[in-house]
């Protein structure tokens, strides 16, 4: 009987805990979001797009996923990541021969046996999906190597280009809005929390941080432009971040040292809200596309540069929303209690204020991803800012201008752009409804 009573108590405790979780804020948001069927289906399509982007090299690649050559087992698709990062090198036999020229003991190829840049010389000059496609020797191309979405002028497979374009579109949306979110949340939080009369800073810290900021940008990014564009990007960007953080650390150490001087120890009040809002107004007064085109014209064509540029000009909306939320949150009881307990301003902002002010930011990010993808596609369509060898949805659309009869080069990437932008807009609308307190039951 005692054991049975303990079981009943445990079940009752579990039910009580589950009931409490079901009544939580995010549980209510999830229930409200699930009522919007269009948003739910858009989220499913989004996860499918993310899957294609994450496993693009395993879906479309001229290299086999796994193979055996001369008794040795190889995993070329995995190894290409090590080669790209400079951690591995291809064996001589894989450098001197094309991948389809090897005599494999056995092999497992991706569903699409072409990379985005693979040229099929036998099927160049815009072969449609319904045209007669030829293999070497004049024979018809086997179904296994058929170009299911046709080819372009150089014989590159459009299906492989679509898969590569999916990865670029997802990366552009996520990375650009990640940059925009970091900048917007940080600057907007400072403006909303401190307002015009709550941020006091010593002259030494203000002076050295301004000098340190420009020095970090110069030595971390500008002087390392060649290394960032020509070297291994992941490694070089971490080096740049390390240099920038190191410079800012030195600047703050110097600020602490020189703070002891009487004329530099004087504290002044910074009107953060006015400064940030005027900065936002200046950036918003310049047409976004014109600003992007101006910056892209001064940089080397690279998809990384496009991501960074889009992120650097897209933070203003996020900053405005989180500023408005912080103006409300900073006067709530839990913030006042944290201040009374002597918590530092940084701890209050990052651990208490910002997490409770992110609701409208999520909606802005969803719409921002759609905008970033559309902007990148537009730039690629114009042939601006993206390297010539990069295959994106916009670059495929650009190829359709060379031959208007090549309908497949317009329909497939155009439809992909339309679907992707639409689902992010629908997700944003679903979040708007779900996060609206007036709609909660």
C-alpha positions, 0 to 999 in steps of 0.5 A: 500500500505504501508503494502504491501511495508513493506511485500515486503521489509521483503521478500527481506531482508529474501531472501538476508539473505538466499542467504548470508547463502547459500554462507557461508563456511559451506553451501558450505561444506554441498553442496559438502558433499551431492554430495558424495552419499556414504558419505550421506548414511554412515551418515544415517547409522551412525545416525541409529547406534547412535540411537541403542546405545542411546536406547539400553536398550529400544531395548534389555532388560529383564526388561519391559519398563513399567508394572503394578504389584499389581496395581502399575505402574513401569518403570524398564528400566528407574529406572535401570539408577537411580540404576546404579548411586546409586540414587535408589534401587530396590523393594524387589519383583524385587530382589527376582524374575526374571523379567519373573516370575512376574504376571503383570497386563499389561506390555510393553517389549522391542523388544528383551526381553533379556539383553546381560547377560541374560542366557536362560538355555533351549537354551544353547550350541550354538543354531543357529537362525534356530535350534529348540528352547525350552521353559520350559515344553518342548514346542517350544519357542514363536516367541515373545521370539525367539532368532532371532540371536541364542545364545552362549554356556551359552544361552545368546541372540546374538541379545541382545549382538549385541545391547550392543556391538553397544553401547560400540562401539559408546562410545569407538569411541566417548569418545576415540577420545574426549580425543584424540581431547582435548589433540591433539588440546591443545598441537598442538595449543601451538606448532603451535601458539607459535613456538620455540620463542614466548612462554615466561614463568616465572621460578616460573610458569614453576616449579609449573605447572610441580610439579602441573601436576604430583601431579594432576595425582598422587592424582587425578587418581593413588591414586583413581584407586580403587574408579574409578573402583569399585565406581560409575564411573560418580561420581568418575570421576568428583571427580577426575577432581575436585581434579586435577583442584584444584591442578593446581589452587593451583599450579598457585596461588603459582606460582603468589606468588613466582614470586615476588622472583627475581630469580623466576621472570626471564622469559625464552623462551620455544621451544614448537614446538620442544618439542611437535614434539619430543614428537610426534616422541617418541610416534609414534616410539612405535607400537600403539598396543604394547603400548596398550597391555603393558598398558592394562596388568597393569590395571584392565580389564574395558571398561573405561580403554580401552577408556582412553588408546586408547584416550591417544595414538591417539592424535598425528595425531590431534596435527600434523594437527592443528599445521600445521594449526596454523602455517598458521593462526597465520600470518593472518590479523585477528590474528595480529589485535587481537594482536594489540588490546591487546587481551590476547594470550589465547583469541586469541588462543581459540576464533579466531585461533583454530575455524579457524583451525579445518577443517583437525581435523574433517577428522582426528577424523572421521578416528580415530573413525573407528580406535578406534572401530577396536582397541577395537574389536581386544582387546575384541577378544583377551580377553584383557582389557575388563571385562569378563561380558562385551559383545562386538562385539569382545567378540562375535567373540572370542566365535566363536573360541570355536565352529567353527560351530557357524557361527552366532557368527562370521558373525553378529558381524564381519559384524557389525564391517565391516559396522561401520568401513567402514561408518566412513572411507566413512564419512572421505573421504566425509569430505576430499572432501567437505573441500578441497578448490580446489573442491569448485565451 
